């Protein structure tokens, strides 16, 4: 299973205009011209209103492979549509757009949706998020890496998987990775137990609390 790296996620979701374009394209069943898309996204929250930045964002999405473009015969116009077969769109963006509740109203649900079924590909056994109330302005996620030698890689892949949600919420991401030994060491800390194990929310893989309890 493919997981986007952080740089590629930034190319796709690096602005409110791109997110607005993806939202509009996800709701459309037919192709639209750049002008038609601009008419739909201008005025949307976070999106640019003038045509030039919208056009630039659209072409960046085409370059990233998540939006397809084809010329119209005997015309200078181009038609655009969402590349629904792209792994990042199919496994990451569409599940989030299809949530009954927006990410801003149900951030935990959005994060769970973005990680569902990806634990092995990301390289984690479990992930636990601290309470949003205790970490204003940022997402704090604790995870147990499958391999201690790949903890940095797992961290990068995990960040890329939830980066879309962070941008939707307007929050930064802070990640804390553990192996079984380091988790055992942290488990003895009273603040860690309260903020992470007792008040935190399980978001992926096996029970983080159970793994922590078994490690000490």
N, C-alpha and C positions, 0 to 999 in steps of 0.2 A: 504494500500500500504506500502510495506516494505521500510525503508530507512536505509542504512548501518550506523553504528556508526563509529566514527573516527578511533578507534583501528582496526576494521575489514577492513576499507579502506586501512589503512597502511599495513596490511598483504597482500593485493592484489596488491596495486600500490606503494609499498614502494621502488621501484628501477626501473631504466631504463631498466634493463634486464627483469623484469616482464612485463612492458608495451610493450616491443618489442615482447615477447612471445605471449601476448594477441593479439597484432596486427597481427602477423603471423597466429595464430590459427583462428582468425576471418575471415581471407581470405581463409582458407582451407575448402574444402568440405569433405576431407577424413582424416582419422587418420594418425598420423605420429609417428615415434619412437623418443625417446629423441635425438638420434644422428642426425636424419634428421632435427629436430627443431633447434638443435645447429648450424647446417650448414646454416640454413636460418637466424638466428638472429645474428650470429657473424658478426661484422663489422657494424651492424646497430647503428645509433646514440644513445648513452646512454647505450648500452648493453655491457655486459662482452664478451670477446673473447674466453676465455678458457672454457673447457667443465664443469669443476666442479661447478663454480658459476651459470652457466646456468642450470645445473641439479638440484642444490639446489633450485633455484628460481622456477623451474618447479614443484618440489615436494611441495613447499610452496603453490603454486596455487592449487594443488590437495588437500592439507590439508584444504584450505579455501573453497573448494567445487565449485570453478569456472572453474576448468579443471577436466575432467574425465580421468581415467587411467584404462586400462585393460591388462592383461597378454596375451602373444601370446603362443598358445599351443606348447609344446615341444621346448620352447625357453626361454632364459632369457630376451628377449626384452619385452618392454612395449609399448603400443600404447596410444597416448594422443589425446584428442580433447577438444574443447571448450564446456563448459556446457551452451548452449544457453538458457536453460530453467531457469537458476538461475536468480532471480530478479535483482541482481546487474549487471549481464551481459546484460540481456534483456532490462532493463530500463535505465542503466547508461552508460556502456561501448560501446555497439554496436551503439546506436544513435550517439555517438561522433565519432566513427570510420567511420560511414557512412556519415558524413558531407562531402559535396563537397570540402570544403576548410579546411585545417588542422587548429587545434586550435591555432597554433602559428601565423597563418595569419588572423584568424577571432576569437579572444578570446571571444568577446561578443556573437557571434553566438554559440560558443561551450558552454558557460555558460548557455545561454537560453535553449539549447537543453538538458542540464543535469538537469534543473529544471522544464521543461515542464510537467505540470500535477501533480506535486508533492507538490504544495503549501499547501494543506490541511494536507497531511501526515507529512510534515516538521513542520507545525504549524505557517505559516506566511500568512499575508494578501497581502504583497507586498514586493518587493526587488528592490533596485536601486544601480547601480554600479557607482563609481566615474570614471571620465575619466582616461583611462590608461596613458595618457600623463602627468597627474598631480600627479600620484602615481607610479613612476618608482620603479620596484623591488617588488611590492606587488599588490594584488587585495584588494580593499576596497569596501565592500558591506554593505549597510544600509538596514535594514529590519524592518517591523512592525510585531510584534508577535501577534498571535491570542489570546494568554492568557498571561497576565502580570506575572502570577505565573509560566509560563513555558518558559520564555524568554531564560534561559540558555539551556534548552532542545532543543528549536527551533534553537538556535545558533549552537549547536553541530550537529544537523541533517543537517542544511544548509551547514556547513563546510564539512561534509562528502559527501554531494551531489555534491559539486564543487571542492573537493580535487583533483580529477583526472585532471581537467583542470589546476589547479594551478601547479601540477607536470609537466604537458605537457609544460606549459609556463615557468617553473622554477621560479615562483613567490610565495611569501608568501601570506597568506590570513589574512586580518584584517576585523572583523565584528563589526558592531554597531547596536544594537537592540533597538527598541523603543516600547512603548505603546502609546496610543493617547495623554496622558498627556505629556510625555517626548518629543514626536514629536512636540507638540505645543510649548514647551519651546525652543527646538532647532530651530524651524522655524523662530524665531525672530532674529537668528544670521545671520549676513550678509554673512560671509564666508561660512556657511553651505548652505545658499540659492544659492550662486554662484557656489560652487564646487559640490554640490550634486543635487540640484533641477534644475539649469540651464545647467550645463555642464555634469551632470551624464546621465546614460543610464538605462532605465527601462529594467529589466531582468526577472521579474516574478510577477504574480498576477495582482491586480488592479493597477491603476496609482499611483505611489508613490507621484508624484507632486500633484495630486488631493487630496490625503489623507492629505498631509502636509498642503495644502491650506485650507482644511476644518477644520483642527484642531486648527487654530488660527483666 
